[in-house]
Amino acid sequence: MTFTQHTILITGGTSGIGLGFAQKFAALGNKVIISARNEARLKQILAENPDFSGFVSDVSDTDSLFQLLQSIQNEFPKLDVLFNSAGIMRAYNLFENPDFSALTSEIQTNLMGTIAVTQAFLALLTANQGTIINVSSGLSNLADGAHPIYNLTKAGVHFYSDALREQARYFDQNLRVVELVPPLVAETNLESHTTTAAPNNMALSDLIDETLAALENGADRIDAGFSKTLHQMGKVDSEENTRKLSAQMLSNYFPKNK
Ligand SMILES: NC(=O)c1ccc[n+]([C@@H]2O[C@H](COP(=O)([O-])OP(=O)(O)OC[C@H]3O[C@@H](n4cnc5c(N)ncnc54)[C@H](OP(=O)(O)O)[C@@H]3O)[C@@H](O)[C@H]2O)c1
């Protein structure tokens, strides 16, 4: 069934994966609402996409989230899809004593933020027989060494999504829970380290096409592109694969002097 006629909130909808899906969903005849922190950027995206609505909102800030919920309840009571895309990614050398608040900001945004937004909108989404799409990552399957906190936040998003889906089934709730597992999509602003020439990079348009086909086919977990391989690597020989992937990523992000 074509993904149309929905009212969709996309957190992190001003850039990258969130923005790409926002434009595609709008083109398919859905009402799209985006949110993000940077007001100037939000205004620019709303000016470029006049059919979008949008709100400044920080998923890691409870007051800001409550205001977003109130605005949506008042202006878009038919909201039936939440697309949790807001996220940040950082590479850390844990032995360089990185600032603790910087380290935990990925937990606040990617993990706590996804849970907080979902829980805030759960009653409205369930009442509207809705769908939650949580964006995790291929790096939820294995520790890659270079992004020690990012990996765990995305593994957390995976387990939270599974638990929510099982509870929805068990408690007979009208809620579909989808986990979208993208591989590297270098044409976003997530980090500047990688390029589209990187091995296993997926074009954003391909990610969107593969996801929509899977969504329309009723999939609950969408391992896009190279994420299928990462999923297998996390299940079979996961210790060996963790060592291999980490060796590759650590030397890429933190090259040692020869
Ligand atoms: N690109 C990849 O290779 C890749 C692969 C797997 C998974 N993912 C996941 O896909 C999602 C989107 O990433 P992307 O690559 O599209 O990155 P991006 O281009 O940097 O977009 C991130 C978006 O999130 C917003 N954001 C960040 N922190 C926020 C907060 N605290 N509250 C509200 N909005 C916030 C940003 O806007 P503001 O800064 O204005 O808030 C921006 O709109 C993330 O969850 C990421 O982990 C990406």
The ligand as an ORCA input file, in Angstrom:
! r2SCAN-3c Opt
* xyz 0 1
  N      24.245      9.328      7.881
  C      24.528      8.095      8.249
  O      25.512      7.465      7.778
  C      23.645      7.373      9.224
  C      23.743      5.972      9.306
  C      22.948      5.298     10.219
  C      22.066      5.995     11.019
  N      21.986      7.364     10.934
  C      21.061      8.060     11.807
  O      20.159      8.834     11.019
  C      19.694      9.949     11.792
  C      19.851     11.209     10.963
  O      21.235     11.427     10.719
  P      21.762     12.239      9.463
  O      22.877     11.463      8.899
  O      20.624     12.646      8.633
  O      22.434     13.486     10.208
  P      22.298     15.066      9.996
  O      22.323     15.398      8.548
  O      23.346     15.647     10.876
  O      20.853     15.416     10.587
  C      20.619     15.369     11.970
  C      19.338     16.129     12.278
  O      19.052     15.967     13.679
  C      18.837     17.243     14.259
  N      19.200     17.165     15.674
  C      20.408     16.861     16.221
  N      20.329     16.901     17.563
  C      19.035     17.215     17.865
  C      18.323     17.405     19.074
  N      18.928     17.302     20.286
  N      17.005     17.706     19.010
  C      16.383     17.833     17.813
  N      16.991     17.682     16.644
  C      18.315     17.376     16.677
  C      19.691     18.203     13.421
  O      19.261     19.564     13.480
  P      19.770     20.589     14.634
  O      21.251     20.424     14.742
  O      19.318     21.929     14.150
  O      19.053     20.187     15.890
  C      19.437     17.628     12.031
  O      18.200     18.089     11.548
  C      20.518      9.945     13.081
  O      19.763      9.351     14.108
  C      21.707      9.073     12.733
  O      22.276      8.472     13.868
  C      22.743      8.063     10.030
*
